[in-house]
Amino acid sequence: MTENIFRKELLETARCLGCHIVDIPDELKRVLPILPPEWRRRLSRMIAQKPYDLAFVHEGNYYPCELKLEKLGFSFNLNKIEPHQIRALQSAKESGAYPFILINFRKTLTTPQQVRYNIKERLHNVVYCVTIDKLKSWIKQGKKSMTLAMLEENCLKLNWDKSSQTWELEKIFKYE
């Protein structure tokens, strides 16, 4: 449910910025839950996996994005990014696009967690923008997850603007 909220927030933000939006539906996620197990196996091999979740076109540039959500902790497991998604984002980059993985950390913090991570608000709601090159370098180094410290140091951070109810998405259009 929260993933849909994140997606809707991003789409609304992109609309406010005047972006053309390419929203790629996930047919497998819609159909598979209602099918018997044997049909699921067969159908999942027949339907092509979607390359990434959505893309924005802004001032003639193409920004394909894979959206990820982390609700439980303060690190993101790299196994949550599928090999076909990495290949699709890399292929888009080779074609001149600016691909990103947008990871939304959305967690209600306890008081000790707020102190430990130096976060003032109880609801920690932030997005980190990971480039495909940075992701591939971490995988090559054998990293299994991305900690908040790694993301803070190496990635673009997008905050939620409470007044406009949008993400700071315009930052990715300037970031490469």
Steps between C-alpha positions, in 0.01 A plus 500: 500500500776747593675428168190627319504815715866563410427441131199736505704768677773477235251511215328806647838669551597428137168644379562818703842533331346464154661163425370250251446179699549145377332276758582135431234263640604173662270244339650208691427655841138557401426156358714243685340518847165376370635203301570142610873429573565305178353776285707757690823319411407469133366852460795661680730350233280622213441863599801728462629657818460875507829687471439759775205663673465833323681771312484875472576707194617846599639759257569228243685268740379153597521397867408132555447415867470185703309570821582324824358539849665425833264505798683281748856613544783739435662311215383369166573144386644496147326167433176697471625635166452233234772427238257578215434843654873575513541388138206715387630808680850444362359460149308826542820675611686369196224652286549843655246488785561592865389192697451493877383277779289705740496347848239637740578449868168546679512406865352620828789537744521441872662771712827300539515452121451873446795569730721224355449604135474876576155526339268763646163381368322185617403409144819455301389542139783556253599381153852419385580516132753229406657515156545178306878555501511532880281192541718293269817612680357392836399163357849458349651578843291218646267721702182323611310806619507878499502664841356844564857625554606370155196655337547834680864516390465377141149574374264785439244543776144610420291639782122525528380859478211520745370831370465391135447128583765402242845342486805706398501316168642795308837420662541186287469705182820682599682197646708260295 
